[in-house]
Amino acid sequence: MWTGADGPGFMVSPVMPHSTLPSTGKYPLRMHRTAFTLVEMLVVVAIIAVLAGMLIPTISVVRRLVKDMTCGSQLRQIGAAIEVYKQQNEDRFPAHLIGGTGTTMQSTDDLVHRDGPLQGLPKIFVCPRDGQLGKDANMGRPPGVFTGASLSYLYDSGPVAGGKTAGSSYLFEANGYQLQSAQFSWFYTRVDQEPFTRRTNPEPAPTWAQGKHNQLMNGNPDTAGNVYSGRFPPALFPIIRCFWHNQWTTQNRRTTKKVKNVSWELNVFESIPYWEHDANPDIALPN
C-alpha cells in the first residue's frame, strides 16, 4: 500500500505478455524443441535397420517366385506355339526353337522364322533366372555336375531380325538333330539299334524327335539293352527342359525337383533332372 497525491491505494503489477512465462533462470522456458537428440536418432536408425532386415529377404523370395512364374508362363506359350506348328506341319515337331547354328545341322525350321508362331519374340526363350541371358551353351547344366554325354551341341541359337543373334535358355529334346552313336542306347534296345548300327547299308541315325517318340511309347532300355521299361505317361514326358531354377550339385541333382518341363502333351510340370525316375520309380537313378 502506498500514499500518492490522490490518496492511499494499491500498486498494480503490469500484465505479463502471453509469450513469456515465469522461470527460475534468467530466460523464459522454451515450449517447443526442433531437433532429435543423438539417442533418439540412434533408436530410429535401429528400428529402420530391423525392418529392412525383415523385408529384404521377403522381397528376394517374391522376386524369385515372380521369375519362376514368368518362366512357367513362357514355357506354356512355347508349348502352345509348338502345337500350332505341329498342326501346320503334319504333326511334326520343329527342328529347333530359334534356329540351328550347331555343328551338325543348320536350319530355319523353327518357331521364329518362316512366319513361325513366335516370329519376332526371341526373348521368350530366355528364362528370367538365366543370368547369362540365353548365352550358355550348357543351358544351365554344369558339365562338372551332369557328367554324361555333353548336350551342348543341342544349344539353340540363331540369327533373328535386326542382324542380331538370339540364344535359348531351354533344352529342346524333341529336335531335329541326329542322335550321336553313344546316345542310341538311351532310346533303343540293341535289337532296335541294328538298322542304323549295322556295317552294311546302315540307315540314317534317328533324330532326337524320333528317339523321344520311341522312348515315350516303349520306355527306357534296361542296362543290358534287351528290354524296355514300359510306356511313359505323356503328361510326365518332357520335350523342353529348364535347368535354371536351382544351383545344381552332385548331391542335389538326384533329389531336387527344380527342373521345369514342357511335356509331350504340352503341359508344364517340375521334376528332378532324371525325370525317368519320377515317372517310373522302377528306373534306377544313375550314379
VEXTI-80596 format. One line per 2 residues: their letters; for each residue x, y, z of C-alpha. Coordinates in Angstrom, 2 decimals. Layout:
! VEXTI-80596
A> X:Y:Z; ...
! end
This chain:
! VEXTI-80596
MW> 0.00:0.00:0.00; 1.26:3.39:-0.87
TG> 0.17:7.02:-0.47; 0.13:9.13:-3.51
AD> -1.08:12.51:-4.47; -4.56:11.21:-4.93
GP> -4.71:9.32:-1.69; -3.95:5.82:-0.50
GF> -4.12:2.90:-2.94; -2.54:-0.37:-4.10
MV> 0.27:-0.93:-6.65; -0.90:-2.95:-9.63
SP> 1.69:-5.09:-11.41; 1.82:-4.74:-15.17
VM> 0.25:-7.59:-17.19; 2.86:-10.21:-18.27
PH> 2.94:-10.79:-22.03; 1.47:-14.14:-23.18
ST> 4.73:-15.04:-24.91; 6.67:-15.19:-21.62
LP> 6.27:-17.47:-18.63; 7.98:-17.28:-15.29
ST> 11.08:-19.36:-14.87; 13.75:-19.92:-12.30
GK> 16.52:-18.76:-14.62; 17.42:-15.65:-16.42
YP> 15.47:-16.56:-19.58; 11.94:-17.90:-20.03
LR> 11.40:-21.65:-20.64; 11.17:-22.93:-24.24
MH> 7.91:-24.71:-25.05; 9.00:-26.48:-28.33
RT> 12.07:-28.47:-29.37; 13.01:-28.65:-33.07
AF> 15.75:-31.35:-33.18; 16.23:-35.02:-32.19
TL> 18.77:-35.99:-29.61; 21.53:-38.39:-30.62
VE> 19.92:-41.22:-28.66; 16.59:-40.72:-30.38
ML> 18.21:-40.75:-33.81; 20.07:-43.97:-32.99
VV> 16.81:-45.60:-31.90; 15.12:-44.60:-35.20
VA> 18.06:-45.90:-37.24; 17.98:-49.19:-35.33
II> 14.25:-49.62:-35.99; 14.71:-48.93:-39.70
AV> 17.57:-51.45:-39.85; 15.44:-54.13:-38.18
LA> 12.54:-53.52:-40.58; 14.87:-53.59:-43.59
GM> 16.37:-56.85:-42.37; 12.87:-58.32:-42.21
LI> 11.71:-57.00:-45.59; 14.75:-57.58:-47.84
PT> 14.66:-61.43:-47.64; 10.91:-61.33:-48.31
IS> 11.44:-59.14:-51.37; 14.09:-61.55:-52.66
VV> 11.75:-64.51:-52.24; 8.95:-62.67:-54.04
RR> 11.27:-61.79:-56.92; 12.32:-65.43:-57.29
LV> 8.69:-66.55:-57.28; 7.79:-63.99:-59.93
KD> 10.68:-65.18:-62.11; 9.62:-68.81:-61.64
MT> 6.05:-67.97:-62.63; 7.25:-65.98:-65.65
CG> 9.36:-68.90:-66.83; 6.38:-71.25:-66.48
SQ> 4.24:-68.85:-68.48; 6.88:-68.64:-71.22
LR> 7.13:-72.41:-71.40; 3.34:-72.68:-71.77
QI> 3.43:-70.18:-74.64; 6.26:-72.10:-76.31
GA> 4.27:-75.32:-75.87; 1.21:-73.69:-77.45
AI> 3.39:-72.45:-80.34; 4.72:-76.00:-80.89
EV> 1.14:-77.27:-81.07; 0.34:-74.64:-83.72
YK> 3.47:-75.64:-85.63; 2.56:-79.34:-85.48
QQ> -0.95:-78.67:-86.78; 0.56:-76.83:-89.74
NE> 3.25:-79.44:-90.42; 1.61:-82.87:-90.35
DR> 2.10:-83.36:-86.59; 5.89:-82.92:-86.91
FP> 7.98:-81.12:-84.28; 10.12:-78.15:-85.35
AH> 13.79:-78.92:-85.81; 14.70:-76.08:-83.41
LI> 13.15:-73.45:-81.20; 15.05:-70.48:-82.64
GG> 17.32:-71.82:-85.36; 20.27:-74.14:-85.63
TG> 23.83:-72.91:-85.62; 25.32:-76.12:-84.26
TT> 27.95:-78.22:-86.00; 25.59:-80.94:-87.16
MQ> 22.69:-79.02:-88.63; 21.64:-75.52:-89.59
ST> 18.03:-74.76:-90.30; 15.31:-72.16:-90.08
DD> 12.75:-74.88:-89.43; 11.78:-73.35:-86.09
LV> 9.25:-71.17:-84.27; 10.59:-67.71:-85.16
HR> 11.46:-67.91:-88.89; 9.33:-68.50:-91.97
DG> 6.27:-66.92:-90.33; 6.65:-69.15:-87.28
PL> 4.11:-68.72:-84.46; 6.67:-66.88:-82.29
QG> 8.19:-64.72:-85.00; 9.65:-61.53:-83.53
LP> 9.60:-62.90:-79.96; 13.09:-64.34:-79.36
KI> 13.16:-63.08:-75.76; 10.51:-65.61:-74.80
FV> 13.24:-68.29:-74.99; 15.29:-66.68:-72.20
CP> 14.43:-67.82:-68.67; 14.24:-64.89:-66.19
RD> 16.51:-66.89:-63.87; 19.18:-67.25:-66.56
GQ> 21.90:-64.77:-65.62; 23.66:-65.40:-68.94
LG> 20.59:-64.38:-70.97; 20.48:-67.44:-73.18
KD> 24.21:-67.44:-74.00; 25.20:-70.56:-72.01
AN> 25.70:-73.48:-74.38; 25.24:-75.88:-71.44
MG> 21.76:-74.42:-70.79; 22.14:-74.37:-67.02
RP> 23.53:-77.92:-66.82; 27.06:-77.61:-65.31
PG> 29.35:-80.14:-67.03; 31.02:-80.96:-63.72
VF> 27.65:-82.00:-62.27; 25.99:-83.65:-65.26
TG> 28.92:-85.78:-66.31; 27.29:-87.85:-69.07
AS> 27.50:-87.04:-72.76; 27.51:-83.30:-73.34
LS> 24.32:-81.86:-74.82; 25.85:-78.51:-75.71
YL> 25.53:-79.39:-79.41; 21.77:-79.08:-78.89
YD> 22.14:-75.47:-77.77; 19.56:-73.45:-79.66
SG> 20.65:-70.13:-81.14; 20.37:-68.35:-84.43
PV> 20.05:-65.06:-86.30; 16.91:-63.01:-85.77
AG> 15.56:-59.69:-87.05; 17.87:-56.70:-86.82
GK> 21.03:-58.65:-87.59; 21.21:-59.99:-84.02
TA> 21.77:-63.49:-82.71; 19.39:-64.87:-80.10
GS> 20.00:-67.82:-77.80; 17.77:-70.07:-75.75
SY> 17.93:-70.95:-72.04; 15.90:-74.08:-72.69
LF> 16.97:-77.59:-73.68; 14.70:-78.71:-76.54
EA> 14.85:-82.51:-76.70; 12.31:-83.25:-79.45
NG> 14.56:-81.56:-82.01; 15.77:-82.43:-85.49
YQ> 19.41:-83.18:-84.63; 20.56:-86.72:-85.26
LQ> 21.40:-88.85:-82.24; 25.07:-89.48:-81.64
SA> 26.06:-93.13:-81.62; 26.71:-93.08:-77.85
QF> 23.11:-91.96:-77.36; 21.41:-94.81:-79.25
SW> 21.24:-96.88:-76.07; 19.35:-94.07:-74.31
FY> 16.33:-94.68:-76.53; 16.66:-98.08:-78.26
TR> 17.36:-101.68:-77.33; 20.24:-103.40:-79.09
VD> 17.82:-105.10:-81.48; 16.17:-101.81:-82.41
QE> 19.57:-100.16:-82.90; 20.59:-102.69:-85.53
PF> 19.19:-100.85:-88.61; 21.40:-97.80:-88.02
TR> 24.42:-99.56:-86.45; 24.98:-102.36:-88.97
RT> 28.11:-102.12:-91.07; 26.40:-102.71:-94.41
NP> 23.97:-100.09:-95.69; 23.02:-98.62:-92.30
EP> 20.00:-96.40:-92.15; 20.49:-92.74:-91.15
AP> 20.72:-92.19:-87.44; 17.34:-91.24:-85.94
TW> 16.70:-87.70:-84.82; 16.12:-86.73:-81.22
AQ> 12.42:-86.31:-82.01; 12.28:-89.89:-83.31
GK> 14.22:-91.20:-80.34; 11.95:-89.36:-77.90
HN> 8.86:-90.80:-79.59; 10.26:-94.32:-79.25
QL> 11.10:-93.62:-75.60; 7.56:-92.36:-74.97
MN> 5.96:-95.43:-76.50; 8.29:-98.09:-75.07
GN> 10.19:-96.61:-72.12; 13.90:-96.80:-71.35
PD> 16.04:-99.77:-72.41; 17.44:-101.70:-69.47
TA> 21.16:-101.59:-68.70; 21.75:-104.71:-70.80
GN> 19.91:-103.11:-73.72; 17.47:-106.02:-74.07
VY> 14.03:-104.86:-72.86; 12.14:-101.62:-72.41
SG> 10.75:-100.35:-69.10; 7.27:-99.64:-70.47
RF> 5.40:-96.66:-71.88; 5.78:-93.32:-70.10
PP> 2.78:-91.11:-69.17; 2.72:-88.35:-71.84
AL> 1.94:-85.71:-69.19; 5.22:-86.54:-67.39
FP> 7.35:-86.95:-70.50; 9.45:-83.81:-71.17
II> 10.33:-82.37:-74.55; 11.60:-78.94:-73.31
RC> 13.56:-78.51:-70.07; 14.72:-75.52:-67.99
FW> 17.55:-76.12:-65.50; 17.93:-72.51:-64.31
HN> 15.83:-72.75:-61.15; 18.46:-74.33:-58.92
QW> 22.19:-74.30:-58.19; 22.97:-77.87:-59.17
TT> 25.46:-80.03:-57.30; 26.38:-83.70:-57.48
QN> 24.30:-84.18:-54.32; 21.04:-82.41:-55.15
RR> 20.85:-83.43:-58.83; 19.38:-86.77:-57.75
TT> 16.62:-85.47:-55.49; 15.71:-81.81:-56.14
KK> 12.55:-81.18:-58.19; 13.64:-77.89:-59.67
VK> 13.64:-78.60:-63.40; 10.72:-77.04:-65.25
NV> 9.49:-79.11:-68.19; 7.07:-78.91:-71.10
SW> 5.60:-82.38:-71.59; 4.66:-84.27:-74.75
EL> 1.10:-83.14:-74.02; 2.47:-79.56:-73.73
NV> 1.62:-79.05:-70.05; 4.25:-77.62:-67.65
FE> 5.49:-79.69:-64.69; 8.52:-79.93:-62.40
SI> 10.84:-82.90:-61.94; 14.29:-83.91:-60.81
PY> 16.93:-83.82:-63.57; 16.47:-87.57:-64.09
WE> 12.78:-87.32:-64.82; 12.52:-91.02:-65.79
HD> 12.80:-91.99:-62.12; 9.99:-89.57:-61.22
AN> 7.74:-91.03:-63.90; 8.71:-94.64:-63.16
PD> 10.41:-95.33:-59.78; 11.48:-98.76:-61.04
IA> 14.04:-96.99:-63.21; 17.16:-96.57:-61.10
LP> 18.89:-93.23:-60.69; 22.30:-93.00:-62.35
N> 25.40:-92.79:-60.22
! end
